[in-house]
Amino acid sequence: MSDLEWKSDCRLFTGFSPCRHRRSCAGCPHFDPVEERILVIQLDALGDVLRTTAMLPAIRLTWRNAHVTWLTRREAAPLLANNPLVDRILVLGEDTTAVLGALEFDVALCPEKSIPAGALMRAARAADKRGFVIDDAGSISPITEAAHELYRLGLDNEAKFFGNTKSAQHLAAESVGLPCKNDRYVVVMDNAERRQAQEDRRIAGVGDDEILVGWNTGCGPRYPYKRLEVQDQVTLMAKAWARIPRRDRVRFALMGGGAEDQSRNARIAAELATRRIPVTEMPCGRGLRRGIASVAACDMVVSGDTLGLHLAIALRKPVVAWFTITCHQEIDLYGRGIKVLADVPCRPCWLQSCSLDRKCFKHLPWGDLADSVAEMADTLLRDGSWTGERLVGDFPRADRVSPPLGVSPGPVIQLP
């Protein structure tokens, strides 16, 4: 076959190896000609990368014959694996600038407000740029009028904490001029991961007519107030267990991310064992794709506002989610969950530390939280499904006060 016979304008063509159809380009019935080339820049954080996948259906609807390239950090790339709506994943590294200089796109989308993402957006070669970029002084700036609402929310805590009612993925889509039709996150499991999920259920001793309740006990190191202390986790689980009517058909599963989570879960499991509460420990520290399988094994998930919660949402699991420092309004449970707010007048605040004795993660409505878990588990046993969405806690509170002084997020610059 001559070079002229290769279909380099096909969405599946890479020039490196045969496409997934493993056949000659000549006469291929799967030929999918590219009309637009789209670049998506979303680097941080893992939960934000996952939420941004909700834009992919709108991208495909807007540019029906597009080739989509996603630029992200190495640790986030596994979240995009197997995704049929992403044609190429670029991992941020030493050669990123050279690659961006060589590629040309019709449209570049950057909903992330960070200096690295904005710098990459500025370097990208695209006729149409949308979202955020950095200026000559290194400040983050909106490129188009559509990005101004998300930009303003980042600079106005009153508007972000109490005025905004849109989800984070809704705001991100609007910032790059895309329609938001309540599209879900896009995570695609392969057959091996599905089999692993079934094996996790078998190891946990959960039958087809029983319920496995996943407890995501960890969180990333940047916002420690999203995580509950070990004894509070144990007390909460014991309260929920005592309130489940058919406890003989329910098992708990402890989940987390890294080695620290594995150690903490072992302590929690030991405490629960003394109370004769059946629990299994899911493996930690084996990568994002193994974590996805663990979440898939569960019938419902209890979590703070962390990646574990977003994975559960992506896999359409009903969830009970507690919120301490973060904005619950920005999280869309897609009609399958209960949000429980910390009982403090200074939330949300997005602080990494604070000076108050009354810490938000120590003052959740424990009884309501346990009731929510028990209700969801019992409904799943009875009906086989759980639908609905509600809020537990007053918002905005009549006695709300300004957040205390503490360590705020600030710009985090991570370079390869």
N, C-alpha and C positions, 0 to 999 in steps of 0.2 A: 504494500500500500504506500503510495506517495504521500509526502507531507501535505499535499493539497486535499487529501482524502480524510485526514483527521479532522474531527469536528471540534476545533478548539473553542468555538462559540457556544458549546453545549454547557449547561449548568453543571453537569457531572464530570466534565473533562478537567484533568489536572496537569496532564503532560508528564506525570511522574510514574503512574501505574494505571492499569486498566480500571475503569469505573466499576461500580458494584455489579453491573450486568455482565461483566467479563466476556465481552464479545467485540467484534470488529465494529468500528463506527459506520462503515458502509452499510446502508440500508437498515440501521438500527431503529426499531420502532419506539425507542425510549428517548430519542433526540429531543432535547428541551432547550431551545435557543434562548440565549441571554439577551435581554434588551436593556437592562439597567444593572449596574453594580453598586451595591449598598454596603457601607461600612458602619458597624455599630461599635462604639467605644464605651465599655462599661467594665471597669477594673475592680472596684471595691464596692461594698464588702461582699462576702459570699451570699448573704441574704439579699442584698441589692441586685447582684447578678441574677439570682434566681427570679426575683420579682420582675426584672427587666425583660425576662423571656416572655412575659405577658404581652409585650409589644410585637412579638413575631407574627401572630396572625394578622395584625393590622398592616405590618410591613408587606406581607404577602398579598394582602387584599389591595393595597395601594399600588404596589409594583408587582404585577402578576407574573412577570417573566424575569424576575430579579435573581441575581447571584448575591448571596448575603455572606459577608465576612464579619466575624466578631473578634475584636481585640480585647483580651483580658489578661489577668495575671495567671501564672501557672497553677496556683492552688485552686482557682475557680474554674479552670478549663474542664475538669471532669463533670461539672454540672451541665455542660453543653453536649456531652458525649451522646451519641445515638439520636441527636435531635435532627429530624428531617427538614426543619425550617432553617437550619444553619448549614451553609455549604462549606465554609472554611473557618477554622479557629486559628487565630494568630495569638501566640503566647508572648507576652511582654518579655523582652530580653535584650541582649547587647545589640542584636541585629535589627531591632524594631525600626529604628530611624531609617536604616538603609532599605528595608522592605517597604515602609510607607513612602519613601521617596521614589521607589520603582513602580508602585501600583497607582492606578488612577481609578477613581470612583465617580459615579454620577451624583451620589448622595452620601453624606457622612452625618451620622446621628450620634450625639454625645449628650445623654441626659444626666451625666455625672458631673457634680460640681466639686472638682478637685484639681489641684495644680498639675499633677501628672496627666490626668485625662485631658485637661484643657490644653496642655502643651502638645500632646499627641494630636488633638483635634486641629490645632493650628498648623502642625506639620503635614497633616493629611492633604492629599491632592484630590479635591472634589469641587465640582462646580456649584453644588448646593450643600451648604453646611447648616445644620440645625442643632440647637441645644446650647452648649456652653463651650467657651474657649478662654484662654488667658490673654491678657493684653500685654503691652510692652513692659509694664511694671510688675507683672506676675499676678495681678488680681484676676479673679474669675469674673467673666462677663457673659451676659446672655447675647446670643448671636441675633436672634429674631424676636419679634414682639411676642410670639407664642411662649417663649421661655421666661417671660418677665414674672408671671405669677409664682412659679417655683423659685425663681431668684429672690423675689420679695419675701417669701416664707422663710428662706434661709437667713434673712437679715432682721426679721421682725418676730420675736418670740410670742408676742400676744396673738398675732395672726396665725402663727404655726401651731401654737399649743391649744388655742381656744376658738379661733375663727374658722380654720380649715376643716372641711368635712370630706375631702376627697382622699382616696387611697393613694399610696405612694406610686403605684404603677399607673394610676390615672393621671397624676401630675406629671410623671415622666413622659408618658405618651403625648400629653398636651404640649409639653415643652419642646418636642421635636415635630409638632404639627401633625400628629397622627390621631385618628379617631379612637376613642376608648369605649368599647362595647362590652365591658365587664369580662374581657378575655382573661383566661386563667393562665397560670404559670405553665410552661411546657417542659416537662421532664419525661423522658422516655427510657423505660427499663428494657434490658435485653432478656433473653430467655434464661440465661444463667442466673441473673439477678432475681428473676421470678422464682426460680427453683430454690435459690438461697432463702428467700422469704418464706417459702413453704417449709424448708428445713428448720428455720428459726422457730416456727410455730410448733413443729414436731418436738424440738428440743425443749421448748417451754411446756410441753404436755397439754397443748390446747387442742381440743377436738373441734369438729365442724360446727357444733352447736354451742361452743363456748366463746368467751370474749377475752382477748389479750389487750390490756390497757398499757400503752406505752407511756413511760414517764421520762421526759427529757430533763435531766437534772443539771446540766451544765450550761455554760455560756462562754463566749470569747473573753479574753483577758482585759479588753479595753473598757468594758462596761460591767464591772463585777456586781452591780446592784440589780442586774436582771436575774441573778441566781439566788436561790434560797439556801440557807444554811442547812447542814446535814440533819440536825435535830428537828428543824422545822419541816424538812422534807418527810422525815419519818413520821412525825406527828400528823401531818396532812394526809399521808397515805393510810395511816391507821384509822383516822377519822373517816376517810372515804370508804375504806374497807368495811368498817362497822356499819355503814349506812346502806350498803348494797344488799338488797333483799336476798338475791340468789348467789351467795358468795361461792358456792360449790362449782359454779360455772364461770368463774372469773379468775384470771391470773394477771399479775403485774409484770412488766418488763422494764428494766432500767436501761436508759440509753444515754449516750454522750459522744464526745468527739475524740479527745486525746487521752494521754496517760493519766492526767490529773482526774479526769472524769471516771476512768476505770477504777482508780483508787477510792474515790468518793463513793462510787456505786457499790463497791465491795463493802464499805462501812455501812451504807444504808441497807444492803441486803442482809448483813449480819444482824442488824437491829430488827429488821422485819421478821427474820427467822425466829427470833426469840418470842415474837408475838404470833407465830404460826400463820403468817401471811405468805401465801405462795408467790414467789418472785423468781424471775430469771434475769441474768445479766447479759445484755447484748454486748458483743465485742466492741471495744473502742480502739481508736488509733489505727484502723485499717483502711482509711481512705474514705472519700466522699461516696463513692459508688457502693461500698459495703454498708455505709450508713443509710443510704437510700433503701437498700434491701431490708435493713432492720426496721425502718419506719413502715415499709410496705407490709411487713409481717403483722403489724398491729391493727386492731379494729378501731381504735381511737387513740388520741395522743393528748397528754397533759404537758404543758410547756410554758416557759416564759417567752418573751419576744426575742427569739433567737433563730438560728438557721434551722434547728430541729422543728420549730413551729412552721417555718416556710416549706420545709420538705413535706410535712404532713398536709399542709394546704395544697401543695402541688399534686400530691397523691390522692387528694379528695377524701382524706380522713376527717371525721368529725373531731373537733378539738375543744379542749377547755384551756384557755390561755390567760395567764395572769400578767398584769402590766404594772410596772413600777415607775421607772424614769421615762419611758417612751410614750409616744402618742398612739393610743389605741385606734384613733380615727384613721390612721394611715394604713392599718392592716385590714384587708378585706378577707373575711372568712368564707365568702361565697355561699352564705346561707347554711353553713354547717358548723356552728360553734357558739361558744359562750365566752365572753370577755369579762374578766374579773379585775377590778381596779383596786390598787392599794389604797388603804384608808388613811390618806394624808392629804392636807390641803395644798401642798407645794408641788404635786405632780401635775403634768409631766415637767421634766427639767432638762433631761439629756446631760446630766452631770456624771462625771466619773467618780467624784467623791463629794461629800458635803459635811458641814459642821454640826448638823442637827443630831440630837440624841435619838429622836424618833425617826429611825430609818424606814424608808418605804418598804423595803423587802422584808422587814420584820412586822409590818402592820398591814397584812392582807386580811380580808374578812374570811378567816379560816373555815368557819362553819359553812358559809355560803359556797366557798370553793369546794369543800368536800361534798356538799349537797349536789353541786353541779356535776362532779365526777360520777357520783353514785347514780344520779338521774340519767345521765347519758349512757352509762354501762347497762342499767336496767332496761332502758328503752331499746338499746341495740339487741339485748337478749330477747325482748318481747316482740319487737317489730322487725328486726333485721336491718334497721336503718335509723338514722337520726337526722332530722332536718330542722332548720330554724336558726335564728341568730338573735342573741340578746345580750344586754349589758348589765352587769352586776356592779352597782356602785353609782354614786351621784357624779354627774359631769355636765357642765362645770359645777364645782362645789360652790355653795354660797359663801363659805369661809375661805376661799382660795387665797393664797398669799404668793408673793414672788418667791421663786426658788432661792435657797440660801447660796452664799458664796461657796464655790468649790472649783474643781477642775473641769472646765468645759472641754468639748471635743477639740475645737481648734483645727486648723489645717494639718493634715498628716501627709507628709511627703515621703513616699516609698519609691526608691529608684532601684532598678535591677542591678 
